[in-house]
Amino acid sequence: MTALLEASGVGRRYGDYVALKGASIAVRTGELVAVIGPNGAGKTTFVNVLTGLLAPSSAQLRFLGQDIAGLGPVRLPRIGLA
C-alpha cells in the first residue's frame, strides 16, 4: 500500500548547528503515528519541516506521491495536507 506521507533523510541546519539529521517516517491510511524522543531530539523541528513551517536543509518529502519539499504552510493544505 502506498504511503499517504513519506519523508526520508529529513535534515534541518541553522548555520553550523544540526537540529535534525536523517529523520524518516511513512504514514499509511488508517495509521496513527507518534513522534517520541527526549527533549532536544528534534521532534518539533521534524513536524515543522513536514508541515512546511520550516524549509528542510535536506529531505525527500512526498504526500500522495507528490514532492512537497519546500512547499510552504499555505500551499500544503491546498493539496490536502493539514
NORTAWO-V508730 format. One line per field, one symbol per residue. phi: phi as a letter, one per 20 degrees, with the letter a starting at -180 (. if undefined). psi: psi as a letter, one per 20 degrees, with the letter a starting at -180 (. if undefined). A space follows every 10 residues. Layout:
BEGIN
phi: ???
psi: ???
END
This chain:
BEGIN
phi: .fffcccbmf cbdcmeeeeb bmfbaccdgn edccdcrfgn foffggffff enfcfffbrd ccclnefdgn fefeffffdo ec
psi: ppqgpppqkp qpqncipohp okqqqpprpi qppqoqrrpj ijgggghhgh jjhppqhqqo pppkippjpi qrighghhjj o.
END
